[in-house]
Amino acid sequence: MIWPEGLLYAQQEVRRIERAKEREEREERDQFYDEILKNMKNRKSGLDRQVGGDHYKSQRVEPLELTYLNFGYEGLRASVYTKVNKYMTRDKGQHIENLEKAAHCLEILIEKAKLELKGETT
C-alpha cells in the first residue's frame, strides 16, 4: 500500500514526539533516582554504623533494617524493645557498651518513627 506523503510524515512526526517524551521521562526518572542515591549517601543514619564490632556491617542488610522491611514499624518497635531490654539487663562487665548498643537501637527506631510520621516508609 502506498501512503500519501502527508500521512507518512504525520506518522513519523508522532513517533519522533513519542521517542522524545520517552527520553524525557527516562531522564527525569534517572535524575529522581540519582537524587535519592545522593541523599542516601549523605544521610547519617544509625544503620550506617555499628556499636561493638562489625559483624552486622559485613552483611548486606542489617537485621533491624530487615525486620523493618518485613514487618513494618510495629515489628521493628517490638524487636527494638526486646533488644533494649536485653542490653539493659546484661551483666557481662561491658555496661557502657551495652548502654551504647541500646541507644543505637533506639536511634534506629526514632529514625523510622520520623519517617512513618512523614509518610515516607521504605
C-alpha positions as CSV (number, residue, x, y, z in Angstrom):
1,M,0.0,0.0,0.0
2,I,1.3,3.4,-0.9
3,W,0.9,6.0,1.8
4,P,0.1,9.6,0.9
5,E,3.1,11.7,1.7
6,G,1.4,13.8,4.3
7,L,0.1,10.8,6.3
8,L,3.6,9.2,6.3
9,Y,5.1,12.5,7.5
10,A,2.5,12.7,10.3
11,Q,3.2,9.2,11.5
12,Q,7.0,9.9,11.5
13,E,6.3,13.0,13.5
14,V,4.2,11.2,16.0
15,R,6.9,8.6,16.5
16,R,9.5,11.3,16.9
17,I,7.4,13.0,19.6
18,E,6.8,9.7,21.4
19,R,10.5,9.0,21.4
20,A,11.3,12.5,22.8
21,K,8.7,12.0,25.5
22,E,10.1,8.6,26.5
23,R,13.6,10.1,26.5
24,E,12.4,13.0,28.7
25,E,10.6,10.6,31.1
26,R,13.7,8.4,31.3
27,E,15.9,11.4,32.1
28,E,13.5,12.6,34.8
29,R,13.4,9.1,36.3
30,D,17.2,8.8,36.2
31,Q,17.5,12.3,37.8
32,F,15.0,11.3,40.5
33,Y,16.9,8.1,41.3
34,D,20.2,9.9,41.3
35,E,18.8,12.4,43.8
36,I,17.6,9.5,46.1
37,L,21.0,7.8,45.9
38,K,22.8,11.1,46.7
39,N,20.6,11.7,49.7
40,M,21.1,8.1,50.9
41,K,24.9,8.5,50.7
42,N,24.9,11.8,52.5
43,R,22.5,10.6,55.2
44,K,23.9,9.9,58.6
45,S,21.8,7.0,59.9
46,G,22.1,4.7,62.8
47,L,22.1,2.0,60.2
48,D,25.4,3.4,58.8
49,R,27.3,2.4,61.9
50,Q,27.5,-0.3,64.5
51,V,28.4,-0.4,68.1
52,G,30.7,-3.2,69.3
53,G,32.2,-4.9,66.3
54,D,31.4,-5.2,62.6
55,H,29.5,-8.5,62.4
56,Y,26.3,-6.8,61.1
57,K,28.1,-4.3,58.8
58,S,29.6,-7.3,56.9
59,Q,26.1,-8.4,56.0
60,R,24.2,-6.9,53.0
61,V,21.3,-5.8,55.2
62,E,21.4,-5.0,58.9
63,P,19.0,-7.2,60.9
64,L,16.9,-4.3,62.2
65,E,16.5,-3.0,58.7
66,L,15.4,-6.4,57.5
67,T,12.9,-6.5,60.4
68,Y,11.5,-3.1,59.4
69,L,11.2,-4.2,55.7
70,N,9.5,-7.4,56.6
71,F,7.3,-6.4,59.5
72,G,7.0,-2.6,59.3
73,Y,7.3,-0.1,62.1
74,E,5.4,-2.1,64.7
75,G,7.6,-5.2,64.1
76,L,10.7,-3.0,64.4
77,R,9.3,-1.5,67.6
78,A,8.8,-4.9,69.1
79,S,12.3,-6.0,68.1
80,V,13.9,-2.9,69.5
81,Y,12.0,-3.2,72.7
82,T,13.4,-6.8,73.1
83,K,17.0,-5.7,72.2
84,V,17.0,-2.8,74.6
85,N,15.7,-5.0,77.4
86,K,18.5,-7.5,76.6
87,Y,21.2,-4.8,76.6
88,M,19.9,-3.2,79.8
89,T,19.8,-6.5,81.8
90,R,23.2,-7.9,80.5
91,D,25.9,-8.4,83.1
92,K,29.0,-9.0,81.1
93,G,31.1,-6.3,82.5
94,Q,30.6,-4.0,79.5
95,H,27.9,-1.9,80.9
96,I,28.8,1.3,78.9
97,E,29.0,-0.6,75.6
98,N,25.6,-2.2,76.3
99,L,24.1,1.2,77.0
100,E,25.5,2.4,73.7
101,K,24.0,-0.6,71.9
102,A,20.6,0.1,73.5
103,A,20.9,3.8,72.5
104,H,21.9,2.7,68.9
105,C,18.7,0.5,68.6
106,L,16.6,3.4,69.9
107,E,18.2,5.8,67.4
108,I,17.2,3.5,64.5
109,L,13.7,3.3,65.9
110,I,13.5,7.1,66.2
111,E,14.6,7.5,62.6
112,K,12.0,5.1,61.4
113,A,9.3,6.7,63.6
114,K,10.1,10.1,62.0
115,L,9.8,8.5,58.5
116,E,6.4,7.0,59.5
117,L,5.1,10.3,60.7
118,K,6.1,11.9,57.4
119,G,4.6,9.0,55.5
120,E,7.9,8.1,54.0
121,T,8.1,4.4,54.5
122,T,10.8,2.4,52.8
